[in-house]
């Protein structure tokens, strides 16, 4: 009896653990604006990663402008800082 209860509890605990670790399905670009959407994130990543963008390179300025524009679209107020 105790052994059955032990194994039953163990199986239940494992089942709860597996269910708790399930990853939600990716959302498309039509997801709510305040929800993370995989397609929207990948569009941003494609823009950022389309070419290397070391500091001082024109591509760096393009990526910087893109990020500032996207953050502004999201309702944020980004500021730029320059080094010494």
N, C-alpha and C positions, 0 to 999 in steps of 0.2 A: 504494500500500500504506500509506504513512504517513498519507495523507489519510483513508483509510478507518478506520485505527486512531484518528486524532484525533477524527473524527466519532462513532465508536463510543464512545469514552471520554467525549466531551461528552454524548452522549445518556444514557449510564449515570449520569453525574454529575447531570444534570438529573432523571432518574428517582429517584435516591436523595434528592435535595433535595426533590422533590415529596412523596415518601412520608414523609420526616421531618417535613414541615409539616402533615400530616393531623391534623385535630382529632378527638379521640375523640367517639363518640356520647354525647349527654346521658344520664345515668342517672336512673331514676325514684326515687320515694320508697322503693322496696323495696331500694335499694342497701345495701351493708354500712354499718353506722353510722360506720365510720372512713373511708369513701369520700365524696367530694363528690357530692351528688345535686342536680341542677338543680331538681327539684320541691320538695325541702326548702328550698333556698335561696330559691326564689320565694315560698314560704309566709312566710318571714321578711321578705322585702322587701315583700310585700303588707301585713303588719302594721305595718312601720315607715313605709311611704309612704302609708298610707291617708289621712293628713291632715298639714298642716304642723305642725311641732312646735318652735317657737322656744323658747329657754331661758326659763324662768319660766312657760310656758304649761302648763295641765293635761295637754295632749297630750304634752308633753315628758316629764312624769313617767310617763305611761303607756308611752311608748316605752322609757324608761330601765328601768322595772320589767320590761318584756317582755325586753329584752336581758339583764338580770341573770338572769332566770329561764331563758332559753335557754342562756346560758353555763353556768349551774349544771347544767342537764340534760346538757350535753356534758362534764361532769366538771371544769370549770374552777372557780376560786375568785375571782370578780370582786370588786373592792372599789370603793367610790365615794369620790370626792374632791370636796371643795367648794372654791370659790374664796375669795378674801380677803374 
